Amino acid sequence: MTSRRRFLTRFGAALGSSLLLAGCLGNPPGSSDSASAPQAASPAPGQELGTIKLGYIPILEAAPLVVGVEKGFFAKHGIKVELAKQASWPAARDNVVLGSAGGGIDGGQWQLPMPHLITEGIITDGKKVPMVVLAQLNSQANGIAVSNSLKAENLGLDLAPAVDVFQRFPQKEGRKFRAAYTFPNANQDLWIRYWLAAGGVDPDKDIELLTVPSTETLQGMRNGTMDAFSTGDPWPFRIVKDDIGYLAALTAQMWPAHPEEFLAVRSDWVEKNPKAAVALVKGLIEAQQWADKPENRSEVAKLISSRAYFNTPVEVLEPALKGQYLLGADRKPVNDPKLGPIYWMSDRGVISYPYKSLSLWFLVESLRWNMHPGKLTSIEQARALVDRVNREDIWRQAATELGLPAKDIPTGSSRGKETFFDGIVFDPENPQAYLDSLKIKR
């Protein structure tokens, strides 16, 4: 009973740090330009399907959710989406456990494999809250920034030539190299681990890993408490713009068109609102299609920049949305939309589809690093968990009702083999071979 009270108290405290925002149609909050106000389409009579509260973190991965509200795509399909800005990933996790009925959220934007781990109670003190992954929000839009104190080393995508930098760090600085991410055992932790290990650096032995909220990124880089940071834009771009550090690598370089963050909601909400779940995905798909068009990226930046959403200047958001980066310590200009966020269509096909094969990789990486001993122990368990959580059928129904071309509606659960920048191949049909091919693992 005591542990349960402590658990609920912690959730209640986290809820207090989350700001609930009812998404408003028309101008983005704080905007005075009525001439450019996006107009919502009115749903047909009887089409109103209810309300859902979705949490989000103000990084580019959340852009389709904001677009869906501000451009009226969700309302068009009869569902009201209320967006709740989350103070951190732990706050989002705690709020989804509470659920909207308890003052929290019904779901929202997630790093993987958070929905799967929440389903099993692995990161919620044993409290199981079944989740449903409905769609992938985006691909890419992440980077690994390095402090200017390491400018001379000019760390890049391939760390093999610089492995001695990490080995000498304790003697030079009196401590290990410190790398940070925003939440343990999920996307940004896994990206920086893969980057380090591919270059021969053991992330559990050769360096120190830290969990740091994205809002503390800039100060942490300035005061030297971290030497590298793995997170979503606009933070890597902001680090460069403010001349605090440089971009060593983009996750788009590590794994082109990789799975990034996902829309997932509580399973009980889907069970109670099956039509609304389809409507939610329909609105998201149309928001993703709109946001993915190059001619709309400037407006996306404007929509998400307001104080109510990201509270970030347009001039920071827009270049990152367009794939305009300064890479490396020498700040080499790169203008390549294929390196920026992808919301709908990539060279690997539709991004939005919740492929089971892509979700499986995150759980296999969890096994690689033995992140959840005694709780996640086998590939078979990982497969079964993905089968329970990923609802490809809802996505396909939504796409069919929208009249998407058959070529844009995947018919299988696998995107096929995935190849990383270091030549390693992940075959979802044989994850064990992938694990066996990795030199650094637990």
Disulfide bonds with the S-S distance in Angstrom:
none
